[in-house]
């Protein structure tokens, strides 16, 4: 890794961990179910960002396949939660 990229990746990890902690806080104390659903979706995206930054730091492209799967699962779970909140049922 280049000397220029290493502090940037570390800063990105610190910001992502801070935003993940804030999402966990909203997930625990969210006043409504919709707030908790948005916090869970955002936490999924933060986790995907952490995996991407770590794969850049470790210079390994193996983790990008996991990112595709996590993105798909996150989207499908967000769509299912939104549909459940709107209709009260999934099917």
MOBEL-V71784 format. One record per backbone hydrogen bond with DSSP energy under -0.5 kcal/mol. NH is the residue of the N-H (numbers start at 1). CO is the residue of the C=O. If there is no record, write none. Layout:
nh=NH co=CO
nh=NH co=CO
//
This chain:
nh=6 co=2
nh=7 co=3
nh=8 co=4
nh=9 co=5
nh=10 co=6
nh=11 co=7
nh=12 co=8
nh=13 co=9
nh=14 co=10
nh=15 co=11
nh=16 co=12
nh=17 co=13
nh=18 co=14
nh=19 co=15
nh=20 co=16
nh=21 co=17
nh=22 co=18
nh=23 co=19
nh=24 co=20
nh=25 co=21
nh=26 co=22
nh=27 co=23
nh=28 co=24
nh=29 co=25
nh=30 co=26
nh=36 co=32
nh=37 co=33
nh=38 co=34
nh=39 co=35
nh=40 co=36
nh=41 co=37
nh=42 co=38
nh=43 co=39
nh=44 co=40
nh=45 co=41
nh=46 co=42
nh=47 co=43
nh=48 co=44
nh=49 co=45
nh=50 co=46
nh=51 co=47
nh=52 co=48
nh=53 co=49
nh=54 co=50
nh=55 co=51
nh=56 co=52
nh=57 co=53
nh=58 co=54
nh=59 co=56
nh=60 co=55
nh=63 co=60
nh=64 co=61
nh=65 co=62
nh=66 co=62
nh=67 co=63
nh=68 co=64
nh=69 co=65
nh=70 co=66
nh=71 co=67
nh=72 co=68
nh=73 co=69
nh=74 co=70
nh=75 co=71
nh=76 co=72
nh=77 co=73
nh=78 co=74
nh=79 co=75
nh=80 co=76
nh=81 co=77
nh=82 co=78
nh=83 co=79
nh=84 co=80
nh=85 co=81
nh=86 co=82
nh=87 co=83
nh=88 co=84
//
